[in-house]
């Protein structure tokens, strides 16, 4: 049986169903392993997906995997807006907001400079720096969606997800020890943890490992970084548009225009800030967003092979580690100056 004789919507669904179903199965398996044995769900989904790389070459599953890694990804990023309100951001006060915004801008500039020094593609520098500065794997996926399309983009995205997830897990263990040794109060500890650790789950784990107050402050600080996803991705999209017009250089496949998922993200944040979304609906949107991202990373994993990752070499590793250390050092210095220590 094939979908050739079906109406167009049903034929499209028939075409993507096998590949998308595989992405969902991998997402379910990854979530089960994470919930029962610990560890980051996205990393499990990525590695399991890479084990099924051959399916991305199968004509029967290719389109569904592509749908999962692109369209489902964009939906998941848009729904991230349900986690954020303007009130949460304002509640932090001016100091954390300035520290977070300054750290994001400077980390992205640092990544751009270091990537050039390491003779890496400029898109790689923006991708890794954006993921490091904002919210780890989620930011990597969102930024990748507006990056110039080229043969190595998916490989670079997978590397970035692996790198920031591994470093985020390491930071969850080390950073609480650092802030305790320095002698920060609970609020300062929360700001440092929330402004430097890449992924939300690790921020929450590290923050509440110290104290409840530190965990609360770390979570809100992290959400501020997540809120910066929209303007950063918008700026990256405009830069890509300039690349497409040849004003910065020539990059095959770059597209202009404002991404629909970015508009949806901003609209959802605005609606959520007006407190008109029922709590149950908001929780449902956050849950759907999480599942979309896990499904998308499973699809991306299936489109990337371990062999392709192996040829990247040491330079991208140095790049991401350097960006992570730069971000941590920058926030640490800002907090020390702000507290007058």
C-alpha positions in Angstrom: 0.0 0.0 0.0 1.2 3.5 -0.8 -0.1 7.0 -0.4 -0.3 7.9 -4.1 -4.0 7.5 -4.4 -4.9 9.3 -1.2 -6.1 12.9 -0.9 -3.1 15.3 -0.5 -3.3 15.8 3.3 -3.6 12.1 3.9 -0.8 11.4 1.4 1.4 13.9 3.2 0.6 12.2 6.6 1.3 8.8 5.1 4.6 10.0 3.8 5.9 11.4 7.1 4.3 8.9 9.5 7.1 6.2 9.5 10.0 8.6 10.1 8.1 10.7 12.6 6.9 7.6 14.5 10.5 6.5 14.9 11.5 9.9 16.3 8.6 9.6 18.8 9.7 6.1 19.9 13.3 7.3 20.4 12.0 10.3 22.4 9.9 7.9 24.6 12.8 5.6 25.2 15.1 8.5 26.0 12.6 9.9 28.5 12.2 6.6 30.2 15.9 6.1 30.6 16.3 9.7 32.0 13.4 9.4 34.4 14.5 6.0 35.8 18.3 6.2 35.7 19.0 9.9 35.6 20.9 12.0 33.1 19.8 14.6 30.4 16.9 13.4 28.2 18.1 15.4 25.2 21.5 13.8 25.3 20.0 10.3 25.4 17.7 11.2 22.5 20.6 12.5 20.5 22.8 9.5 21.0 20.0 7.0 20.4 19.1 8.8 17.3 22.7 8.7 16.0 22.6 4.9 16.4 19.8 4.8 13.8 21.6 7.1 11.3 20.9 4.6 8.5 17.2 5.4 8.7 17.7 8.9 7.5 19.0 7.5 4.2 15.9 5.3 3.8 13.3 6.9 1.3 10.4 5.6 3.4 11.6 7.3 6.6 13.6 10.2 5.4 10.8 12.8 5.1 9.3 12.0 8.5 12.7 12.4 10.1 13.2 15.7 8.3 9.7 16.8 9.5 10.6 15.9 13.1 14.0 17.6 13.1 12.7 20.8 11.5 8.9 21.5 11.9 8.5 19.9 15.2 11.6 21.7 16.4 10.2 25.1 15.5 6.9 24.3 17.3 8.8 23.3 20.4 10.9 26.5 20.4 7.7 28.6 19.9 6.0 27.0 22.9 9.0 27.7 25.1 7.4 31.2 25.5 4.8 29.6 27.9 7.6 29.3 30.6 8.2 33.0 30.7 6.4 36.2 31.9 7.6 39.8 31.9 6.8 39.9 35.7 9.3 37.2 36.4 12.0 39.1 34.5 11.2 42.5 36.2 11.1 40.8 39.6 14.8 40.1 39.3 15.8 43.7 39.6 18.2 45.7 37.4 21.5 44.1 38.4 20.8 40.5 37.2 19.1 41.8 34.0 22.1 43.9 33.1 24.5 41.1 34.0 22.6 38.6 31.9 22.2 40.9 28.9 25.8 42.0 29.0 27.1 38.4 29.4 25.1 37.2 26.4 26.3 40.0 24.1 29.9 39.7 25.1 29.9 35.9 25.0 28.5 35.9 21.5 31.1 38.5 20.4 33.8 36.4 22.1 32.7 33.3 20.2 32.7 35.1 16.9 36.3 36.3 17.5 37.6 32.9 18.8 36.0 31.0 16.0 37.9 33.2 13.5 41.2 32.7 15.4 40.6 28.9 15.4 39.9 29.1 11.6 36.4 27.8 12.1 33.3 28.8 10.1 31.7 32.0 11.4 28.3 30.2 11.6 29.9 27.7 14.0 31.1 30.5 16.2 27.6 32.1 16.4 25.9 28.7 16.9 28.1 27.6 19.8 28.3 31.1 21.4 24.5 31.5 21.2 23.9 28.1 22.8 26.4 28.8 25.5 25.1 32.3 26.3 21.4 31.6 26.3 20.0 28.1 27.1 22.1 25.3 25.8 20.6 22.7 23.6 17.3 24.5 23.1 19.1 27.6 21.9 21.3 25.6 19.6 18.3 24.1 18.0 16.5 27.5 17.6 19.6 29.2 16.2 20.3 26.4 13.8 16.8 26.9 12.4 17.8 30.3 11.0 21.5 29.6 10.2 22.6 29.4 6.6 21.8 26.0 5.2 24.8 24.0 4.3 26.0 20.4 4.3 27.6 20.6 7.7 25.0 22.5 9.6 23.3 19.5 11.1 26.6 18.0 12.1 27.7 21.3 13.8 24.3 21.5 15.6 24.7 18.0 16.9 28.2 18.7 18.1 27.0 21.9 19.9 24.2 20.0 21.6 26.5 17.3 22.8 29.2 19.8 24.0 26.9 22.2 25.8 25.0 19.4 27.5 28.2 17.7 28.7 29.6 21.0 30.0 26.3 21.9 31.6 26.2 18.7 33.5 29.8 19.2 34.6 29.0 22.8 35.7 26.0 21.6 37.7 28.5 19.7 39.9 31.4 22.3 40.0 29.6 25.7 40.1 27.9 25.2 43.5 31.3 24.4 45.0 32.7 27.6 43.5 30.0 30.0 44.8 30.3 28.4 48.3 34.0 28.8 48.3 33.8 32.5 47.3 31.2 33.3 50.0 28.4 34.7 47.9 25.0 35.0 49.6 22.0 32.9 48.3 20.9 35.6 45.8 24.3 36.0 44.3 24.8 32.2 44.1 21.5 31.9 42.3 22.4 34.7 39.8 25.7 33.1 39.1 24.3 29.6 38.6 21.3 30.9 36.5 23.5 33.1 34.3 26.2 30.6 33.5 24.9 27.0 33.4 23.7 26.2 29.9 20.6 24.0 30.3 17.5 24.7 32.4 17.4 21.3 34.1 21.0 21.6 35.3 20.4 25.1 36.5 17.5 23.9 38.6 19.5 21.0 39.9 22.5 23.1 40.9 20.4 25.9 42.4 18.3 23.8 44.7 21.4 21.7 45.6 22.6 24.9 47.4 19.3 26.2 48.9 15.7 26.9 48.1 16.3 30.6 47.7 19.3 30.0 45.5 17.2 27.6 43.4 14.4 30.2 43.0 16.8 33.0 42.0 18.7 30.7 39.6 15.5 29.5 37.9 14.2 33.1 37.3 17.7 34.2 36.1 17.8 31.3 33.7 14.3 32.2 32.4 15.6 35.7 31.7 18.3 34.1 29.5 15.6 32.0 27.8 13.6 35.1 27.1 16.7 36.6 25.3 16.3 33.7 22.8 13.8 35.8 20.7 15.9 38.9 20.1 19.1 36.9 19.6 17.6 34.6 17.0 16.0 37.6 15.3 19.4 39.3 15.1 21.0 36.1 13.8 18.2 35.8 11.2 18.9 39.4 10.0 22.6 38.6 9.8 21.8 35.6 7.7 19.7 37.7 5.4 22.6 40.0 4.9 24.8 37.0 4.1 22.2 36.0 1.5 22.3 39.4 -0.1 26.1 39.2 -0.3 26.7 42.2 2.0 28.8 40.2 4.5 29.7 37.3 2.2 28.1 34.6 0.2 26.4 31.7 2.0 24.4 29.2 0.1 20.8 28.7 1.1 20.5 31.6 3.5 17.0 32.9 3.8 15.6 36.3 4.8 12.5 37.0 6.7 11.2 36.7 10.3 10.8 33.1 11.4 7.3 32.2 12.2 8.3 30.3 15.4 10.1 33.4 16.7 6.9 35.5 16.2 4.9 32.8 18.0 7.4 32.7 20.8 7.1 36.5 21.4 3.3 36.3 21.1 3.1 33.5 23.7 5.3 35.3 26.1 3.1 38.4 25.8 -0.1 36.4 26.3 1.4 34.5 29.2 2.5 37.8 30.8 -1.1 39.1 30.7 -2.0 36.1 32.9 -4.9 35.0 30.6 -3.6 31.4 30.0 -5.1 29.0 32.5 -2.5 27.2 34.6 -3.5 23.8 33.2 -3.1 25.1 29.6 0.2 26.7 30.4 1.5 23.4 31.9 0.3 21.6 28.8 2.1 24.0 26.5 5.4 23.6 28.4 5.0 19.8 28.3 4.3 19.8 24.6 7.3 22.1 24.1 9.5 19.6 26.0 8.3 16.6 24.0 8.7 18.5 20.7 12.4 19.3 21.5 13.1 15.7 22.5 11.5 14.4 19.2 13.4 17.0 17.2 16.8 16.1 18.7 16.1 12.4 18.0 15.5 13.4 14.4 18.6 15.4 14.3 20.6 12.5 15.8 19.4 10.2 13.0 20.6 12.7 10.4 24.2 12.7 11.9 26.8 10.0 12.1 29.5 9.3 14.6 32.0 9.3 11.6 31.0 12.8 10.7 31.4 14.0 14.3 34.9 12.4 14.5 36.3 14.6 11.7 35.5 17.9 13.5 38.8 17.7 15.4 39.9 19.6 18.5 39.1 23.2 17.5 35.3 23.1 18.1 36.0 21.6 21.5 38.4 24.4 22.4 35.8 26.9 21.1 32.9 25.7 23.3 35.1 25.2 26.4 36.5 28.7 25.9 33.1 30.2 25.6 31.9 28.4 28.7 34.8 29.6 30.8 34.5 33.1 29.4 30.9 33.3 30.4 31.5 32.0 33.9 34.5 34.4 34.4 32.5 37.4 33.1 29.5 36.8 35.4 31.8 36.0 38.4 33.7 39.3 38.0 30.4 41.3 37.5 29.0 39.8 40.7 32.2 40.6 42.7 32.1 44.2 41.4 28.4 44.5 42.1 28.7 43.2 45.7 31.8 45.3 46.4 33.7 42.2 47.6 
